[in-house]
Amino acid sequence: MLSEERIILMTRMASYEQGEGKKNVRIGNYFRSDYIALQTLKAIVCAILVFGILFGLYVLCNFEDLMENLYKMDLLAFAKEVLTYFVAMVGGYAVLVYIVCTWRYASAKKSLKCYYHNLKKLNSLYQDGQ
């Protein structure tokens, strides 16, 4: 016999599985530290590439000035300044990604916990219905 409560619960769970659940299951398959470390490592690699591209664009745009002042400028100070910007950009982005991934992991686990609770509830509804 059809139970309205079971149908509503199954519909809600199927909707979750098709949408947000796919992403949350992928996140939930990792341990917390593994997920955060992997995402942070990817972000650091991307930040390094972006910094390299931006630095290359800066050099291209200011190539004439750099060539004129190459022997006049303090190259060690210039390298320290570039390194400071590099560390600030990559470090800041890594910290931001760490915070975001920690929040994503916690919310995915909370959502999956609710989903598994609904699975148990649906199972108990089927057990009671037989």
Legacy VTK file of the C-alpha trace (Angstrom):
# vtk DataFile Version 3.0
C-alpha trace
ASCII
DATASET POLYDATA
POINTS 130 float
0.000 0.000 0.000
1.236 3.477 -0.781
2.123 5.693 2.101
2.082 9.431 1.557
4.861 9.941 4.097
7.126 7.436 2.304
6.435 9.025 -1.084
7.238 12.514 0.203
10.424 11.257 1.865
11.540 9.355 -1.256
10.846 12.386 -3.458
12.851 14.650 -1.172
15.741 12.167 -1.092
15.721 11.672 -4.873
15.819 15.418 -5.383
18.769 15.662 -3.011
20.591 12.823 -4.798
20.177 14.466 -8.191
21.281 17.929 -7.106
23.327 18.825 -4.082
23.841 15.213 -3.042
26.225 14.371 -5.890
28.680 17.025 -4.756
28.263 16.195 -1.080
28.862 12.478 -1.624
32.095 13.257 -3.496
33.203 15.486 -0.624
32.054 12.994 1.998
34.163 10.201 0.499
37.315 11.967 1.739
38.639 12.295 5.231
38.484 15.901 6.401
42.232 16.465 6.335
42.645 14.766 2.944
39.910 16.832 1.311
41.191 20.118 2.693
44.831 19.308 1.868
43.998 18.295 -1.703
41.905 21.384 -2.373
44.494 23.667 -0.776
47.285 22.077 -2.804
45.310 22.585 -6.019
44.699 26.197 -5.052
48.392 26.804 -4.334
49.392 25.400 -7.729
46.786 27.590 -9.449
47.876 30.654 -7.473
51.503 30.086 -8.488
50.478 29.854 -12.137
48.340 32.989 -11.894
51.138 34.896 -10.186
53.540 33.829 -12.944
51.118 35.000 -15.614
50.498 38.322 -13.846
54.220 38.878 -13.318
54.846 38.086 -16.988
52.190 40.613 -18.002
53.755 43.202 -15.700
57.157 42.617 -17.271
55.693 42.841 -20.780
53.829 46.061 -20.044
56.813 47.706 -18.365
59.548 46.116 -20.470
60.940 49.398 -21.743
61.185 50.933 -18.249
62.730 47.766 -16.862
65.371 47.688 -19.604
66.226 51.376 -19.133
66.607 51.030 -15.377
68.058 47.533 -15.266
71.560 48.659 -14.290
70.361 51.501 -12.072
67.881 49.585 -9.934
68.642 47.387 -6.960
67.841 43.928 -8.295
67.977 42.308 -4.880
65.381 44.749 -3.515
63.219 44.194 -6.605
63.446 40.410 -6.122
62.523 40.761 -2.436
59.521 42.899 -3.345
58.356 40.392 -5.957
58.868 37.539 -3.495
56.906 39.432 -0.846
53.993 39.896 -3.258
54.269 36.230 -4.237
54.135 34.969 -0.656
51.303 37.356 0.226
49.210 36.335 -2.772
49.782 32.587 -2.582
49.611 32.472 1.213
46.500 34.613 1.404
44.755 32.564 -1.251
45.751 29.304 0.466
44.329 30.510 3.786
41.110 31.608 2.079
40.757 28.242 0.315
41.449 26.418 3.591
38.633 28.309 5.310
36.196 27.772 2.431
37.001 24.054 2.150
36.642 23.556 5.891
33.207 25.156 5.742
32.231 23.120 2.635
33.321 19.867 4.247
31.413 20.585 7.443
28.231 21.531 5.587
28.506 18.479 3.295
28.924 16.146 6.261
25.966 17.762 8.024
23.843 17.387 4.897
24.900 13.770 4.417
24.108 13.027 8.043
20.567 14.292 7.478
20.346 12.227 4.271
21.451 9.037 6.053
18.969 9.767 8.835
16.228 9.988 6.206
17.397 6.669 4.735
17.068 5.026 8.136
13.659 6.599 8.593
12.543 5.338 5.183
13.832 1.867 6.009
11.906 1.861 9.278
8.759 3.001 7.425
9.149 0.038 5.072
9.737 -2.325 7.998
6.627 -1.061 9.784
4.562 -1.269 6.589
5.181 -4.980 6.026
LINES 1 131
130 0 1 2 3 4 5 6 7 8 9 10 11 12 13 14 15 16 17 18 19 20 21 22 23 24 25 26 27 28 29 30 31 32 33 34 35 36 37 38 39 40 41 42 43 44 45 46 47 48 49 50 51 52 53 54 55 56 57 58 59 60 61 62 63 64 65 66 67 68 69 70 71 72 73 74 75 76 77 78 79 80 81 82 83 84 85 86 87 88 89 90 91 92 93 94 95 96 97 98 99 100 101 102 103 104 105 106 107 108 109 110 111 112 113 114 115 116 117 118 119 120 121 122 123 124 125 126 127 128 129
